[in-house]
Amino acid sequence: MDPTDQERALKVLRKQPRGAEIADMISRGHLSHVPDYREILNMCKQGPKPKVGDRGMVPAAYMALSHATELQSRGFKDLAFELKDDLTGLDLDVATVHTDGTAHYGYQLKDVDNIDGIKTAARKAAKQLHSGYATQKVALLDVHQSIADFNAKMLKEVEFQARISGSTFHLRFKDGSITVPPNGSVFP
């Protein structure tokens, strides 16, 4: 990044709840070799817009960096960020990749404020995962609420979206997690 962009990213990260963690992951450099890493760095420059509820792209950058870090810690070295296919519509935030560059495990990451937001996030993730190829497609939803608030109606919506997209949905709540379908694979 050029110095102007670096300064802008630092200014945005200083104001974000997870900004220090993002800055730490960037400074370690352990993901700098991953294709399209620059896209993640560019997200760090995009703070919230004035409209209510907009948090900018920093939560997405955090999720991508932390998930890629977890995959790397599990021994996966061939990763990619922002793997997209305009012809099929496939949109993966993070992926483990085969030697030919195709997606092995492809992840769509969503930061969800509350239980009510799961429906919209699940639909968006299913749409982005449905059109395209990855050996295994996974939607990771970080829900900032208790799993106790998760209800049967919302579970049916997640089950439907998982089924139509041929994906596994893994919902991580403040105090637990759920995988749909229950035997769905989340990690290679």
Contacts in CASP RR format, 6 or more apart in sequence:
PFRMAT RR
TARGET T0000
AUTHOR 0000-0000-0000
METHOD contacts of the structure
MODEL  1
MDPTDQERALKVLRKQPRGAEIADMISRGHLSHVPDYREILNMCKQGPKP
KVGDRGMVPAAYMALSHATELQSRGFKDLAFELKDDLTGLDLDVATVHTD
GTAHYGYQLKDVDNIDGIKTAARKAAKQLHSGYATQKVALLDVHQSIADF
NAKMLKEVEFQARISGSTFHLRFKDGSITVPPNGSVFP
1 9 0 8 1.000
1 38 0 8 1.000
1 41 0 8 1.000
5 41 0 8 1.000
5 42 0 8 1.000
5 45 0 8 1.000
8 45 0 8 1.000
9 41 0 8 1.000
9 44 0 8 1.000
9 45 0 8 1.000
10 23 0 8 1.000
12 44 0 8 1.000
12 45 0 8 1.000
12 46 0 8 1.000
12 47 0 8 1.000
12 58 0 8 1.000
13 19 0 8 1.000
13 20 0 8 1.000
13 22 0 8 1.000
13 23 0 8 1.000
13 44 0 8 1.000
13 58 0 8 1.000
15 47 0 8 1.000
16 22 0 8 1.000
16 47 0 8 1.000
16 58 0 8 1.000
18 58 0 8 1.000
18 59 0 8 1.000
18 62 0 8 1.000
19 58 0 8 1.000
19 62 0 8 1.000
21 62 0 8 1.000
21 66 0 8 1.000
22 44 0 8 1.000
22 58 0 8 1.000
22 61 0 8 1.000
22 62 0 8 1.000
22 65 0 8 1.000
25 31 0 8 1.000
25 65 0 8 1.000
25 66 0 8 1.000
25 69 0 8 1.000
26 41 0 8 1.000
26 44 0 8 1.000
26 65 0 8 1.000
30 69 0 8 1.000
30 72 0 8 1.000
31 37 0 8 1.000
31 40 0 8 1.000
31 65 0 8 1.000
31 68 0 8 1.000
31 69 0 8 1.000
31 72 0 8 1.000
31 79 0 8 1.000
34 68 0 8 1.000
34 79 0 8 1.000
34 80 0 8 1.000
34 81 0 8 1.000
35 79 0 8 1.000
35 80 0 8 1.000
35 81 0 8 1.000
36 80 0 8 1.000
36 81 0 8 1.000
36 82 0 8 1.000
36 83 0 8 1.000
37 81 0 8 1.000
39 81 0 8 1.000
39 82 0 8 1.000
40 61 0 8 1.000
40 64 0 8 1.000
40 65 0 8 1.000
40 81 0 8 1.000
40 82 0 8 1.000
41 61 0 8 1.000
43 57 0 8 1.000
43 58 0 8 1.000
43 60 0 8 1.000
43 61 0 8 1.000
43 64 0 8 1.000
44 57 0 8 1.000
44 58 0 8 1.000
44 61 0 8 1.000
46 56 0 8 1.000
46 57 0 8 1.000
46 58 0 8 1.000
47 55 0 8 1.000
47 56 0 8 1.000
47 57 0 8 1.000
47 58 0 8 1.000
48 54 0 8 1.000
48 55 0 8 1.000
48 56 0 8 1.000
49 56 0 8 1.000
55 111 0 8 1.000
59 111 0 8 1.000
60 93 0 8 1.000
60 109 0 8 1.000
60 111 0 8 1.000
62 111 0 8 1.000
63 93 0 8 1.000
63 109 0 8 1.000
63 111 0 8 1.000
63 140 0 8 1.000
63 142 0 8 1.000
64 81 0 8 1.000
64 93 0 8 1.000
64 94 0 8 1.000
64 109 0 8 1.000
67 93 0 8 1.000
67 94 0 8 1.000
67 107 0 8 1.000
67 109 0 8 1.000
67 140 0 8 1.000
68 79 0 8 1.000
68 81 0 8 1.000
68 94 0 8 1.000
71 79 0 8 1.000
71 94 0 8 1.000
71 96 0 8 1.000
71 187 0 8 1.000
72 79 0 8 1.000
74 187 0 8 1.000
74 188 0 8 1.000
76 96 0 8 1.000
76 188 0 8 1.000
78 96 0 8 1.000
78 97 0 8 1.000
78 98 0 8 1.000
78 99 0 8 1.000
78 101 0 8 1.000
78 104 0 8 1.000
79 94 0 8 1.000
79 95 0 8 1.000
79 96 0 8 1.000
79 97 0 8 1.000
80 92 0 8 1.000
80 94 0 8 1.000
80 95 0 8 1.000
80 97 0 8 1.000
80 101 0 8 1.000
80 103 0 8 1.000
81 93 0 8 1.000
81 94 0 8 1.000
82 92 0 8 1.000
82 93 0 8 1.000
83 90 0 8 1.000
83 91 0 8 1.000
83 92 0 8 1.000
83 95 0 8 1.000
83 97 0 8 1.000
83 103 0 8 1.000
83 106 0 8 1.000
84 90 0 8 1.000
84 91 0 8 1.000
84 92 0 8 1.000
85 132 0 8 1.000
88 131 0 8 1.000
88 132 0 8 1.000
88 133 0 8 1.000
89 128 0 8 1.000
89 131 0 8 1.000
89 132 0 8 1.000
90 103 0 8 1.000
90 128 0 8 1.000
90 129 0 8 1.000
90 131 0 8 1.000
90 132 0 8 1.000
90 133 0 8 1.000
90 134 0 8 1.000
91 108 0 8 1.000
91 128 0 8 1.000
91 129 0 8 1.000
92 103 0 8 1.000
92 106 0 8 1.000
92 107 0 8 1.000
92 108 0 8 1.000
92 128 0 8 1.000
92 129 0 8 1.000
92 134 0 8 1.000
93 107 0 8 1.000
93 108 0 8 1.000
93 109 0 8 1.000
94 106 0 8 1.000
94 107 0 8 1.000
94 109 0 8 1.000
95 103 0 8 1.000
95 104 0 8 1.000
95 105 0 8 1.000
95 106 0 8 1.000
95 107 0 8 1.000
95 134 0 8 1.000
96 103 0 8 1.000
96 104 0 8 1.000
96 105 0 8 1.000
96 106 0 8 1.000
96 188 0 8 1.000
97 103 0 8 1.000
97 104 0 8 1.000
98 104 0 8 1.000
98 135 0 8 1.000
102 133 0 8 1.000
102 134 0 8 1.000
103 133 0 8 1.000
103 134 0 8 1.000
103 135 0 8 1.000
104 134 0 8 1.000
104 135 0 8 1.000
104 136 0 8 1.000
104 188 0 8 1.000
105 134 0 8 1.000
105 135 0 8 1.000
105 136 0 8 1.000
105 138 0 8 1.000
105 185 0 8 1.000
105 187 0 8 1.000
105 188 0 8 1.000
106 129 0 8 1.000
106 134 0 8 1.000
106 136 0 8 1.000
106 137 0 8 1.000
106 138 0 8 1.000
107 138 0 8 1.000
107 139 0 8 1.000
107 140 0 8 1.000
108 124 0 8 1.000
108 125 0 8 1.000
108 128 0 8 1.000
108 129 0 8 1.000
108 137 0 8 1.000
108 138 0 8 1.000
108 139 0 8 1.000
108 140 0 8 1.000
108 167 0 8 1.000
109 139 0 8 1.000
109 140 0 8 1.000
109 142 0 8 1.000
110 121 0 8 1.000
110 122 0 8 1.000
110 124 0 8 1.000
110 125 0 8 1.000
110 139 0 8 1.000
110 140 0 8 1.000
110 141 0 8 1.000
110 142 0 8 1.000
111 142 0 8 1.000
111 144 0 8 1.000
112 118 0 8 1.000
112 121 0 8 1.000
112 141 0 8 1.000
112 142 0 8 1.000
112 143 0 8 1.000
112 144 0 8 1.000
113 144 0 8 1.000
113 145 0 8 1.000
114 143 0 8 1.000
114 144 0 8 1.000
114 145 0 8 1.000
114 149 0 8 1.000
115 143 0 8 1.000
115 145 0 8 1.000
115 149 0 8 1.000
115 150 0 8 1.000
115 151 0 8 1.000
115 154 0 8 1.000
118 141 0 8 1.000
118 143 0 8 1.000
118 150 0 8 1.000
118 154 0 8 1.000
118 157 0 8 1.000
118 158 0 8 1.000
118 171 0 8 1.000
119 154 0 8 1.000
119 157 0 8 1.000
121 141 0 8 1.000
122 139 0 8 1.000
122 141 0 8 1.000
122 157 0 8 1.000
122 158 0 8 1.000
122 161 0 8 1.000
122 169 0 8 1.000
123 161 0 8 1.000
125 139 0 8 1.000
125 141 0 8 1.000
125 161 0 8 1.000
125 165 0 8 1.000
125 167 0 8 1.000
125 169 0 8 1.000
126 139 0 8 1.000
126 161 0 8 1.000
126 162 0 8 1.000
126 164 0 8 1.000
126 165 0 8 1.000
126 167 0 8 1.000
127 165 0 8 1.000
129 137 0 8 1.000
129 138 0 8 1.000
129 139 0 8 1.000
129 165 0 8 1.000
129 166 0 8 1.000
129 167 0 8 1.000
130 164 0 8 1.000
130 165 0 8 1.000
130 166 0 8 1.000
130 167 0 8 1.000
136 168 0 8 1.000
136 185 0 8 1.000
136 188 0 8 1.000
137 165 0 8 1.000
137 166 0 8 1.000
137 167 0 8 1.000
137 168 0 8 1.000
138 167 0 8 1.000
138 168 0 8 1.000
138 169 0 8 1.000
138 170 0 8 1.000
138 185 0 8 1.000
138 186 0 8 1.000
139 161 0 8 1.000
139 162 0 8 1.000
139 165 0 8 1.000
139 167 0 8 1.000
139 168 0 8 1.000
139 169 0 8 1.000
139 170 0 8 1.000
140 170 0 8 1.000
140 172 0 8 1.000
140 186 0 8 1.000
141 169 0 8 1.000
141 170 0 8 1.000
141 171 0 8 1.000
141 172 0 8 1.000
142 172 0 8 1.000
143 150 0 8 1.000
143 171 0 8 1.000
143 172 0 8 1.000
143 173 0 8 1.000
143 174 0 8 1.000
144 174 0 8 1.000
145 173 0 8 1.000
145 174 0 8 1.000
146 173 0 8 1.000
146 174 0 8 1.000
146 175 0 8 1.000
147 173 0 8 1.000
147 174 0 8 1.000
147 175 0 8 1.000
147 176 0 8 1.000
147 177 0 8 1.000
147 178 0 8 1.000
148 175 0 8 1.000
150 171 0 8 1.000
150 173 0 8 1.000
150 178 0 8 1.000
155 178 0 8 1.000
155 180 0 8 1.000
158 169 0 8 1.000
158 171 0 8 1.000
158 180 0 8 1.000
159 180 0 8 1.000
159 181 0 8 1.000
161 167 0 8 1.000
161 169 0 8 1.000
162 168 0 8 1.000
162 169 0 8 1.000
162 180 0 8 1.000
162 181 0 8 1.000
168 179 0 8 1.000
168 180 0 8 1.000
168 181 0 8 1.000
168 184 0 8 1.000
168 185 0 8 1.000
168 186 0 8 1.000
169 179 0 8 1.000
169 180 0 8 1.000
170 177 0 8 1.000
170 178 0 8 1.000
170 179 0 8 1.000
170 180 0 8 1.000
170 186 0 8 1.000
171 177 0 8 1.000
171 178 0 8 1.000
171 179 0 8 1.000
171 180 0 8 1.000
179 186 0 8 1.000
END
